Protein backbone atom coordinates (compact mmCIF):
# COMPACT_ATOMS: atom_id res chain seq x y z
CA UNK A 1 0.00 0.00 0.00
CA UNK A 2 1.29 3.43 -0.94
CA UNK A 3 -0.20 6.91 -1.06
CA UNK A 4 -1.09 6.69 -4.78
CA UNK A 5 -2.86 3.39 -4.33
CA UNK A 6 -4.82 4.63 -1.30
CA UNK A 7 -5.74 7.89 -3.03
CA UNK A 8 -6.82 5.85 -6.07
CA UNK A 9 -9.09 3.63 -3.99
CA UNK A 10 -10.60 6.64 -2.20
CA UNK A 11 -11.16 8.36 -5.54
CA UNK A 12 -12.87 5.24 -6.89
CA UNK A 13 -15.11 5.05 -3.83
CA UNK A 14 -15.94 8.78 -4.05
CA UNK A 15 -16.91 8.36 -7.72
CA UNK A 16 -19.30 5.49 -6.99
CA UNK A 17 -20.85 7.29 -4.00
CA UNK A 18 -21.31 10.53 -5.98
CA UNK A 19 -23.25 8.63 -8.65
CA UNK A 20 -25.36 6.68 -6.18
CA UNK A 21 -26.23 9.80 -4.15
CA UNK A 22 -27.03 11.78 -7.27
CA UNK A 23 -29.52 9.15 -8.42
CA UNK A 24 -30.94 8.67 -4.92
CA UNK A 25 -31.42 12.38 -4.13
CA UNK A 26 -32.79 13.41 -7.52
CA UNK A 27 -34.81 10.18 -7.78
CA UNK A 28 -33.63 10.11 -11.38
CA UNK A 29 -30.96 8.39 -13.43
CA UNK A 30 -31.40 10.66 -16.45
CA UNK A 31 -28.15 10.96 -18.40
CA UNK A 32 -26.63 7.88 -16.76
CA UNK A 33 -25.75 4.87 -18.89
CA UNK A 34 -27.28 1.79 -17.26
CA UNK A 35 -25.15 -0.32 -19.59
CA UNK A 36 -21.90 1.08 -18.17
CA UNK A 37 -23.14 0.43 -14.64
CA UNK A 38 -24.07 -3.18 -15.47
CA UNK A 39 -20.60 -3.65 -16.98
CA UNK A 40 -18.97 -2.27 -13.80
CA UNK A 41 -21.08 -4.64 -11.68
CA UNK A 42 -19.85 -7.46 -13.94
CA UNK A 43 -16.25 -6.22 -13.55
CA UNK A 44 -16.45 -6.34 -9.75
CA UNK A 45 -18.24 -9.68 -9.74
CA UNK A 46 -15.70 -11.46 -11.94
CA UNK A 47 -12.67 -9.85 -10.27
CA UNK A 48 -13.67 -10.36 -6.65
CA UNK A 49 -14.44 -14.09 -6.86
CA UNK A 50 -11.20 -14.49 -4.90
CA UNK A 51 -13.17 -13.30 -1.86
CA UNK A 52 -14.06 -16.97 -1.55
CA UNK A 53 -10.57 -18.38 -2.15
CA UNK A 54 -7.94 -16.15 -0.51
CA UNK A 55 -7.86 -13.70 2.37
CA UNK A 56 -5.59 -10.72 1.69
CA UNK A 57 -6.45 -8.16 4.37
CA UNK A 58 -9.42 -6.69 6.20
CA UNK A 59 -9.08 -3.54 4.08
CA UNK A 60 -9.10 -5.60 0.88
CA UNK A 61 -12.14 -7.68 1.86
CA UNK A 62 -14.16 -4.71 3.14
CA UNK A 63 -13.46 -2.59 0.04
CA UNK A 64 -14.37 -5.46 -2.29
CA UNK A 65 -17.67 -6.07 -0.52
CA UNK A 66 -18.43 -2.32 -0.50
CA UNK A 67 -17.68 -1.95 -4.23
CA UNK A 68 -19.85 -4.97 -5.04
CA UNK A 69 -22.75 -3.77 -2.90
CA UNK A 70 -22.62 -0.19 -4.21
CA UNK A 71 -22.39 -1.27 -7.86
CA UNK A 72 -25.39 -3.58 -7.50
CA UNK A 73 -27.32 -0.87 -5.65
CA UNK A 74 -26.62 1.52 -8.56
CA UNK A 75 -27.86 -1.01 -11.12
CA UNK A 76 -30.96 -1.63 -8.97
CA UNK A 77 -31.77 2.09 -8.79
CA UNK A 78 -31.39 2.53 -12.56
CA UNK A 79 -33.28 -0.54 -13.77
CA UNK A 80 -35.84 -1.05 -10.99
CA UNK A 81 -36.52 1.81 -8.61
CA UNK A 82 -36.09 4.81 -10.95
CA UNK A 83 -36.42 3.03 -14.29
CA UNK A 84 -38.99 5.59 -15.50
CA UNK A 85 -36.24 8.22 -15.64
CA UNK A 86 -33.77 5.96 -17.47
CA UNK A 87 -32.94 7.31 -20.95
CA UNK A 88 -32.75 3.94 -22.68
CA UNK A 89 -33.27 5.64 -26.05
CA UNK A 90 -29.90 7.36 -25.65
CA UNK A 91 -28.12 4.39 -24.05
CA UNK A 92 -27.67 2.61 -27.35
CA UNK A 93 -24.04 1.53 -27.26
CA UNK A 94 -23.75 -2.06 -28.47
CA UNK A 95 -22.08 -3.79 -25.51
CA UNK A 96 -21.55 -7.00 -27.47
CA UNK A 97 -18.90 -5.10 -29.43
CA UNK A 98 -17.02 -4.77 -26.13
CA UNK A 99 -17.84 -8.14 -24.59
CA UNK A 100 -16.89 -10.36 -27.53
CA UNK A 101 -13.34 -9.01 -28.00
CA UNK A 102 -12.80 -8.77 -24.24
CA UNK A 103 -13.86 -12.40 -23.70
CA UNK A 104 -11.67 -13.51 -26.61
CA UNK A 105 -8.68 -11.54 -25.39
CA UNK A 106 -8.97 -12.84 -21.82
CA UNK A 107 -8.75 -16.41 -23.14
CA UNK A 108 -5.72 -15.56 -25.28
CA UNK A 109 -3.76 -13.36 -22.89
CA UNK A 110 -3.75 -14.42 -19.24
CA UNK A 111 -1.36 -15.53 -16.51
CA UNK A 112 -2.84 -19.02 -16.18
CA UNK A 113 -5.49 -20.90 -18.12
CA UNK A 114 -7.73 -21.44 -15.10
CA UNK A 115 -11.33 -20.21 -14.64
CA UNK A 116 -10.46 -17.74 -11.88
CA UNK A 117 -7.45 -16.28 -13.75
CA UNK A 118 -9.41 -15.95 -17.00
CA UNK A 119 -12.26 -14.21 -15.17
CA UNK A 120 -9.78 -11.90 -13.40
CA UNK A 121 -8.21 -11.00 -16.76
CA UNK A 122 -11.67 -10.53 -18.26
CA UNK A 123 -12.53 -8.09 -15.46
CA UNK A 124 -9.33 -6.09 -16.01
CA UNK A 125 -9.91 -5.83 -19.79
CA UNK A 126 -13.62 -5.10 -19.38
CA UNK A 127 -12.99 -2.34 -16.84
CA UNK A 128 -10.76 -0.60 -19.37
CA UNK A 129 -13.70 -0.17 -21.78
CA UNK A 130 -16.74 -0.28 -19.47
CA UNK A 131 -17.13 3.52 -19.45
CA UNK A 132 -17.58 3.66 -23.23
CA UNK A 133 -21.42 3.40 -23.19
CA UNK A 134 -21.49 6.39 -20.78
CA UNK A 135 -19.10 8.48 -22.88
CA UNK A 136 -21.03 7.47 -26.00
CA UNK A 137 -24.27 8.63 -24.37
CA UNK A 138 -22.77 12.04 -23.53
CA UNK A 139 -21.48 12.40 -27.09
CA UNK A 140 -24.90 11.45 -28.43
CA UNK A 141 -26.91 13.88 -26.30
CA UNK A 142 -24.15 16.51 -26.42
CA UNK A 143 -24.35 17.31 -22.71
CA UNK A 144 -23.88 16.00 -19.20
CA UNK A 145 -25.03 17.28 -15.82
CA UNK A 146 -22.21 18.61 -13.66
CA UNK A 147 -22.64 15.88 -11.02
CA UNK A 148 -22.27 13.25 -13.74
CA UNK A 149 -19.06 14.92 -14.84
CA UNK A 150 -17.74 14.96 -11.23
CA UNK A 151 -18.45 11.21 -11.13
CA UNK A 152 -16.49 10.69 -14.35
CA UNK A 153 -13.65 12.88 -13.09
CA UNK A 154 -13.13 10.79 -9.94
CA UNK A 155 -13.49 7.57 -11.92
CA UNK A 156 -10.77 8.69 -14.35
CA UNK A 157 -8.61 10.03 -11.52
CA UNK A 158 -8.75 6.62 -9.82
CA UNK A 159 -7.10 4.84 -12.73
CA UNK A 160 -4.60 7.63 -13.29
CA UNK A 161 -3.56 7.31 -9.60
CA UNK A 162 -3.22 3.56 -10.03
CA UNK A 163 -0.71 4.20 -12.82
CA UNK A 164 1.32 6.31 -10.38
CA UNK A 165 0.99 3.41 -7.92
CA UNK A 166 2.38 0.97 -10.50
CA UNK A 167 5.30 3.28 -11.30
CA UNK A 168 5.98 3.51 -7.55
CA UNK A 169 5.79 -0.27 -7.11
CA UNK A 170 8.08 -0.83 -10.07
CA UNK A 171 10.73 1.38 -8.50
CA UNK A 172 10.34 0.25 -4.89
CA UNK A 173 9.46 -3.45 -5.31
CA UNK A 174 10.69 -4.08 -8.90
CA UNK A 175 7.18 -5.40 -9.42
CA UNK A 176 4.96 -4.92 -12.42
CA UNK A 177 1.85 -6.59 -13.82
CA UNK A 178 1.71 -6.07 -17.57
CA UNK A 179 -1.97 -6.97 -18.02
CA UNK A 180 -3.04 -4.51 -15.34
CA UNK A 181 -0.69 -1.75 -16.55
CA UNK A 182 -1.57 -1.92 -20.25
CA UNK A 183 -5.30 -2.06 -19.50
CA UNK A 184 -5.02 0.71 -16.93
CA UNK A 185 -3.21 2.98 -19.38
CA UNK A 186 -5.83 2.28 -22.08
CA UNK A 187 -8.60 3.00 -19.57
CA UNK A 188 -7.01 6.29 -18.54
CA UNK A 189 -6.54 7.37 -22.18
CA UNK A 190 -10.32 7.08 -22.70
CA UNK A 191 -10.73 9.75 -20.03
CA UNK A 192 -8.20 12.23 -21.45
CA UNK A 193 -10.65 13.92 -23.81
CA UNK A 194 -13.19 14.09 -21.00
CA UNK A 195 -10.62 15.54 -18.54
CA UNK A 196 -9.92 18.34 -21.02
CA UNK A 197 -13.62 19.20 -21.31
CA UNK A 198 -14.06 18.90 -17.54
CA UNK A 199 -11.33 21.43 -16.75
CA UNK A 200 -12.15 23.85 -19.56
CA UNK A 201 -15.95 23.78 -19.32
CA UNK A 202 -17.32 22.34 -16.09
CA UNK A 203 -14.91 23.83 -13.56
CA UNK A 204 -14.84 27.27 -15.22
CA UNK A 205 -18.41 27.54 -16.36
CA UNK A 206 -20.23 25.72 -13.54
CA UNK A 207 -23.31 23.76 -14.49
CA UNK A 208 -23.78 21.45 -17.41
CA UNK A 209 -21.05 20.30 -19.71
CA UNK A 210 -22.07 20.86 -23.30
CA UNK A 211 -20.14 19.59 -26.26
CA UNK A 212 -19.35 21.87 -29.16
CA UNK B 1 6.19 -17.27 -13.40
CA UNK B 2 4.06 -14.45 -12.17
CA UNK B 3 2.96 -14.24 -8.58
CA UNK B 4 -0.33 -12.76 -7.47
CA UNK B 5 0.91 -9.50 -6.09
CA UNK B 6 -1.42 -7.16 -7.96
CA UNK B 7 -4.34 -9.23 -6.75
CA UNK B 8 -4.11 -7.30 -3.49
CA UNK B 9 -5.17 -4.29 -5.55
CA UNK B 10 -8.81 -3.51 -6.17
Interface residues (C-beta under 8 A of the other chain):
Chain A: X5 X9 X12 X50 X54 X56 X57 X60 X63 X64 X67 X111 X120 X162 X165 X173 X175 X177 X180
Chain B: X2 X4 X5 X6 X7 X8 X9 X10
